Amino acid sequence: MRDALVRGEKELREPVGTGDGAAGMSVNWPFNMEKAVERDSKNGVLTISNLFMVHCSDVRNWSCGRQFLDIYPDSLGQGVT
């Protein structure tokens, strides 16, 4: 999907994942949001959990809605269905 967006003729007006670019994009996180973050026991700062990072790094977990394909039609057939 990234390669299709980079090659596409449509200029990205905003980052994918915000505004119209989000268009139903999901990492299909199967757990509650508490498992997506961790709190540092020393300073209390919240960070993204390793479990969430591993899940998001696997492209098989990503999906996008029809609206995304309408906005970025060049992504169809590039591993995006």
N, C-alpha and C positions, 0 to 999 in steps of 0.2 A: 504494500500500500504506500509506504514511504516513497519508493522509487517512482510509482505512478504519479504521486503528487509533485515530486520534484520535476519530472519530465512534462507534466501537464501544461497546457497553454493557459489555463485560467490562473491568474495571479492570486496568490493567497493574500487576502486582505487582512486576515487576522490568524493567529496561530490555531492549528487544528486542536479541537478540544475546548474552544471557547466560542461563544456566539453561534452563528450559523454553522461554523465548522464542526461543532460538537455533533449535531445531526444524528443523535442516537448512537454515538460511539460508546463502547463499553469494554471494560476489561473482564466483565462477567465474574466479579469477585464473589465467591460462594460463601464467604463468612460475614459476620457482622463487622461493623466499622472498628470496633475495639481491637480486632486482630490486625487491622491495617496500620495501627500506630503503636508506638512504644514510648513509655515515659522514662527518661534517664533517671536512675535512682539517686544520683548525686546532685543534679541541678534541676530536675523536674521538667526539663525541656522535652516536648513531644517531637518524635521523629517518625518517619515512615518505617514500618517493620520490615525486617528481612524477608519474612513470608510474603508480604505484599510486593516487595521489589522483585522477588523471584517469580511470582505469579504474573506481574506486569511485563516482565522481560520475555515471557514465552508468547510469541506471536499467535499461537494457537488459541490463546485465551481472549483475543480481541475480536470484536465484531462491530459492525456499523449498520445504521439504518438506511432505508431507501432514500431518505432525504440527503444523506451524504453522497450517495451515488448520483443523485440528481445535480448536486453542486459540483462534484468532481467525477464526471462520467468516464474520464480516461482511466480511472482506477479499476473499472470493471474489466475482468479478464486478467488482472495483474495480481491474482491471489485474493481479490476482493469479490465476494459474491453476495 
